[in-house]
Amino acid sequence: MSAARQVVVEADGGSRGNPGPAGYGAVVIDPATGEPLAETAEYIGVATNNVAEYRGLIAGLTAAKGLFPDAGDALRVHVRMDSKLVVEQMSGRWKIKHPDMKPLAARAAAVLPPSSVTYEWIPRAQNKHADRLANEAMDAGRDGRQWEASASTAALDAPARGTVSTPPPAQGPPGDQVAGAARARAALAAARGAAAPAADTLFPVPEPGVPDTTVPAAPAEAPAPGQPAAVVAPQTGWGPAADLGAPATLVLLRHGETALTPEKRFSGSGGTDPELSATGRDQAARAAEHFAALGTVQEIVSSPLRRCRETAAAVADRLGLDVRIDEGLRETDFGAWEGLTFGEVRERYGDDLTAWLASPDTAPTGGGESFAEVAGRVAAARDRIVARYAGRTVLLVTHVTPIKTLVRLALGAPPEALFRMELSAASISTVAYYGDGNASVRLLNDTSHLR
């Protein structure tokens, strides 16, 4: 028997609209050197995120097999993806219920013997090469052409790799207060000691109704495991403190109402992406006047979803500022619950709802995001925004779960605190982040500007 040949496949897929114009990307990597051995990408027309992600997996496995056609059962492939749904379903831990996913999963399983393939979930920031390929494919489709390997710059844009190995386990739940403070300290230290991140980490806001074309930014780098950040230690209590400079102040504005808001329906990032209602547009205008009167907002960053982009645009027009998009600020993907009321979910998916309420690691029915996953990407967004805008006041236009998550992490509160906060449409909350990693919650659910 020949010696086993090992490769890593990183794959991703995306849809600008979900469903919308979609594409996938995959890269085959030598785990010993970290060098890419093959790249593949394709624009696939209108599809959902999940379909595009599965297509990316199939293409990556096929590319790996094509590199070593004579390896047979000796080929070992370790798949790394940021899709929890695909990883869990292909690992056999989650049932495949959606009729569109079953044939795709079967195609992926048929490429190589199941015993030859292992799967690992990774944060989106660690999947930048495949993500970049998928976005190149979608850009090509937007221009009426297909992706060409000769024109790709994904390998150049991807971070340099050494050997590819499994990352060490996280210490505590994703984005918890201790880990978050360490990352915030590192981000602020980096911001004071280096130039701001490159302009391509955040992007100008698209016009309402135009499919988003942004690429998620990588989080600010944290210190190496076991190494403290090169700033002063956090201080507790009221004693004299070092001069930490002005904090990065994040003003958290929930978007205005949509048609789904008064009906209290689940409305996340996996649904219809509704626009603001007439009431929501009025709320956005009132928020704009409020911030104009204060004169404190210096930057605006928004979720990519339409209701936030419209709210942010109203404020930006009034203040004369640009809006930048950060993918990490999008709302939770509520899977099959999108568009349903709590009562309807209880009636149709009672056991799943009970499990979701009991554990931050449980995702909604149909492959949505768990609160733990949301906390991870929201904390990453927080860190890169704090690093970019150290000492400035930034308006973040986002959703219920990201705002509650930022407040929860700042307080060091447990995940169940998410169910104990009220956030009205177009409400304002504020958290300040200091140079020693401490955070201060200054405001929660203020709606005085709407009265």
SELO-885287 format. One record per residue (C-alpha): residue number from 1; z, y, x. Coordinates in steps of 0.2 Angstrom, whole numbers. Layout:
! SELO-885287
    k      z      y      x
  NUM      Z      Y      X
...
! end
This chain:
! SELO-885287
    k      z      y      x
    1      0      0      0
    2     -5     17      7
    3      9     30     10
    4     13     41     -5
    5      4     58     -5
    6     15     72    -13
    7      9     88    -20
    8     16    102    -31
    9      7    109    -46
   10     12    126    -53
   11      4    130    -70
   12      4    143    -83
   13     -5    150    -98
   14     -4    165   -108
   15    -11    173   -124
   16    -12    191   -128
   17     -7    191   -146
   18     -1    173   -148
   19    -13    168   -155
   20    -25    179   -146
   21    -37    180   -131
   22    -30    166   -120
   23    -32    159   -103
   24    -23    147    -90
   25    -21    145    -72
   26    -15    132    -60
   27    -12    130    -41
   28    -10    114    -31
   29      2    116    -16
   30      6    107     -1
   31     25    105     -2
   32     27    103     17
   33     18    120     21
   34     18    129      5
   35      0    132      7
   36    -12    132     -9
   37    -24    117     -9
   38    -34    121    -24
   39    -34    134    -38
   40    -41    133    -56
   41    -41    145    -70
   42    -51    147    -87
   43    -53    159   -101
   44    -51    148   -117
   45    -54    160   -131
   46    -42    163   -145
   47    -26    152   -144
   48     -7    152   -143
   49      4    153   -128
   50      9    135   -130
   51     -9    129   -131
   52    -14    139   -115
   53      1    132   -106
   54     -3    114   -110
   55    -21    118   -104
   56    -15    124    -88
   57     -5    109    -85
   58    -20     97    -89
   59    -31    108    -77
   60    -17    107    -63
   61    -15     88    -64
   62    -34     86    -64
   63    -36     97    -49
   64    -22     87    -40
   65    -31     70    -44
   66    -47     77    -39
   67    -41     82    -21
   68    -36     64    -18
   69    -47     53    -28
   70    -43     37    -18
   71    -24     39    -18
   72    -22     30    -34
   73     -4     26    -38
   74      1     33    -21
   75     -1     51    -27
   76     15     59    -32
   77     14     76    -42
   78     29     88    -45
   79     25    100    -59
   80     34    117    -59
   81     31    128    -75
   82     40    142    -83
   83     37    134   -101
   84     53    126   -106
   85     43    118   -121
   86     30    109   -110
   87     42    103    -97
   88     55     96   -109
   89     41     88   -120
   90     32     80   -105
   91     48     74    -98
   92     52     65   -115
   93     68     75   -119
   94     60     85   -133
   95     50     77   -148
   96     32     84   -150
   97     31     90   -168
   98     17    102   -168
   99      0     94   -172
  100     -9    105   -160
  101      3    100   -146
  102      2     81   -148
  103    -16     79   -142
  104    -14     91   -128
  105      2     81   -122
  106     -8     65   -123
  107    -22     72   -112
  108     -9     78    -99
  109     -1     61    -99
  110    -17     52    -97
  111    -23     61    -81
  112    -11     52    -70
  113      2     37    -72
  114     18     44    -80
  115     28     37    -65
  116     18     48    -53
  117     23     65    -61
  118     39     74    -62
  119     43     90    -71
  120     54    105    -67
  121     57    121    -76
  122     57    137    -65
  123     60    155    -70
  124     44    165    -73
  125     46    175    -58
  126     44    159    -47
  127     28    155    -56
  128     18    171    -50
  129      3    162    -43
  130     -1    153    -58
  131      3    167    -69
  132     -8    178    -59
  133    -22    166    -61
  134    -20    165    -80
  135    -21    184    -81
  136    -36    184    -70
  137    -44    172    -82
  138    -39    182    -97
  139    -46    198    -89
  140    -62    189    -86
  141    -63    184   -104
  142    -60    202   -109
  143    -75    207    -99
  144    -86    193   -107
  145    -86    182    -92
  146    -77    167    -85
  147    -65    166    -70
  148    -73    163    -53
  149    -63    156    -38
  150    -72    167    -26
  151    -66    183    -34
  152    -48    178    -36
  153    -34    188    -27
  154    -20    177    -35
  155    -16    169    -18
  156    -15    186     -9
  157     -4    193    -23
  158      8    178    -23
  159     24    179    -12
  160     23    170      4
  161     29    152      4
  162     38    141     16
  163     41    123     11
  164     42    121     -8
  165     58    114    -14
  166     69    113    -29
  167     80    130    -30
  168     98    128    -29
  169    107    127    -46
  170    113    143    -53
  171    131    148    -52
  172    136    150    -70
  173    125    153    -85
  174    109    163    -82
  175    113    182    -80
  176    132    180    -82
  177    143    195    -77
  178    147    189    -59
  179    129    184    -55
  180    123    200    -63
  181    134    211    -53
  182    128    203    -37
  183    110    206    -41
  184    113    224    -47
  185    122    227    -31
  186    108    220    -21
  187     95    230    -31
  188    104    246    -29
  189    106    243    -11
  190     88    240     -9
  191     83    255    -19
  192     94    266     -8
  193     87    258      8
  194     69    257      4
  195     54    264     -6
  196     53    261    -24
  197     44    245    -29
  198     25    245    -29
  199     17    253    -44
  200     10    237    -50
  201     27    230    -55
  202     27    240    -71
  203     11    246    -81
  204      6    260    -93
  205      8    256   -111
  206     -7    250   -121
  207    -12    259   -136
  208     -4    252   -152
  209    -15    237   -158
  210    -23    234   -141
  211    -19    217   -134
  212     -7    219   -120
  213    -14    216   -102
  214      2    217    -92
  215      8    205    -79
  216     26    202    -78
  217     35    209    -63
  218     46    199    -51
  219     64    203    -51
  220     72    212    -37
  221     77    200    -23
  222     95    194    -23
  223    105    191     -7
  224    103    174      1
  225    115    161     -6
  226    132    164      1
  227    128    181      9
  228    136    196      1
  229    126    211     -3
  230    127    225      9
  231    137    238     -2
  232    155    241     -6
  233    164    228    -16
  234    167    230    -34
  235    182    240    -39
  236    194    236    -53
  237    206    248    -60
  238    209    267    -59
  239    212    270    -40
  240    201    282    -30
  241    184    275    -27
  242    170    278    -14
  243    156    290    -19
  244    144    278    -26
  245    131    292    -32
  246    124    293    -49
  247    123    277    -59
  248    107    270    -66
  249    109    274    -84
  250     99    263    -96
  251     98    270   -114
  252     94    256   -125
  253     84    261   -141
  254     80    247   -153
  255     63    249   -161
  256     61    257   -179
  257     59    246   -194
  258     45    235   -198
  259     41    227   -215
  260     51    212   -210
  261     67    222   -205
  262     74    226   -222
  263     72    207   -227
  264     81    202   -212
  265     68    189   -206
  266     67    182   -189
  267     54    193   -180
  268     53    188   -161
  269     39    187   -148
  270     31    172   -156
  271     26    178   -173
  272     14    191   -180
  273     19    206   -169
  274     21    218   -184
  275     18    237   -183
  276     31    250   -188
  277     33    253   -207
  278     33    271   -214
  279     52    271   -212
  280     51    264   -194
  281     39    278   -189
  282     51    291   -197
  283     65    283   -187
  284     55    284   -171
  285     51    303   -174
  286     69    306   -177
  287     74    297   -161
  288     61    307   -152
  289     68    324   -158
  290     86    318   -153
  291     80    314   -135
  292     71    330   -134
  293     86    339   -138
  294     97    330   -126
  295     85    332   -112
  296     92    318   -101
  297     79    304   -102
  298     68    304    -86
  299     59    288    -88
  300     53    276   -102
  301     51    257   -101
  302     46    247   -116
  303     45    229   -122
  304     26    224   -124
  305     28    220   -143
  306     19    233   -154
  307     34    239   -164
  308     42    244   -147
  309     26    252   -140
  310     24    262   -156
  311     42    268   -155
  312     41    272   -136
  313     25    281   -139
  314     33    293   -151
  315     47    297   -139
  316     35    299   -124
  317     23    310   -134
  318     38    322   -138
  319     45    322   -120
  320     28    322   -111
  321     32    306   -101
  322     23    290    -98
  323     28    273   -105
  324     29    258    -94
  325     29    240   -100
  326     41    226    -94
  327     38    209   -101
  328     57    204    -98
  329     61    216   -113
  330     52    206   -126
  331     62    199   -141
  332     67    180   -141
  333     53    168   -147
  334     60    161   -162
  335     48    146   -163
  336     45    139   -181
  337     58    151   -188
  338     47    167   -186
  339     45    176   -202
  340     59    166   -211
  341     76    172   -217
  342     92    165   -211
  343     94    156   -228
  344     76    149   -227
  345     79    142   -209
  346     96    134   -215
  347     87    126   -229
  348     72    119   -219
  349     80    117   -202
  350     98    115   -205
  351    103    104   -191
  352     93    114   -178
  353    101    130   -184
  354    118    123   -183
  355    115    117   -165
  356    107    134   -160
  357    122    143   -167
  358    134    132   -157
  359    125    133   -140
  360    116    146   -130
  361    106    132   -122
  362     98    126   -138
  363     81    133   -143
  364     75    137   -161
  365     64    123   -169
  366     47    121   -162
  367     49    127   -144
  368     56    144   -146
  369     68    152   -132
  370     86    148   -130
  371     98    163   -128
  372    101    156   -110
  373     83    158   -106
  374     82    175   -114
  375     98    180   -104
  376     89    175    -88
  377     74    186    -90
  378     83    200    -97
  379     95    200    -82
  380     80    200    -71
  381     72    215    -80
  382     88    224    -79
  383     89    221    -60
  384     71    227    -56
  385     73    242    -67
  386     90    247    -59
  387     82    245    -42
  388     67    256    -47
  389     76    269    -55
  390     93    270    -46
  391    102    286    -51
  392     90    290    -65
  393     92    289    -84
  394     79    277    -91
  395     75    274   -110
  396     73    256   -113
  397     64    253   -130
  398     67    235   -134
  399     75    223   -147
  400     91    216   -154
  401     93    201   -143
  402     89    210   -126
  403    100    225   -131
  404    115    213   -136
  405    112    203   -120
  406    113    218   -109
  407    129    224   -117
  408    136    206   -116
  409    132    204    -98
  410    139    221    -94
  411    156    217   -102
  412    156    199    -95
  413    158    193   -113
  414    153    175   -118
  415    137    170   -126
  416    145    170   -144
  417    147    188   -142
  418    129    190   -147
  419    134    186   -165
  420    148    199   -165
  421    138    215   -163
  422    128    225   -176
  423    112    234   -170
  424    103    244   -183
  425     85    248   -182
  426     82    263   -171
  427    100    263   -165
  428    105    269   -147
  429    117    260   -135
  430    120    265   -117
  431    125    255   -101
  432    127    263    -84
  433    126    253    -68
  434    135    259    -52
  435    132    255    -34
  436    146    243    -32
  437    139    232    -46
  438    151    237    -60
  439    143    242    -77
  440    150    254    -90
  441    146    252   -108
  442    146    270   -115
  443    138    268   -132
  444    134    255   -145
  445    124    256   -161
  446    124    274   -163
  447    113    280   -178
  448    119    298   -180
  449    102    304   -175
  450     95    296   -191
  451    106    305   -203
! end
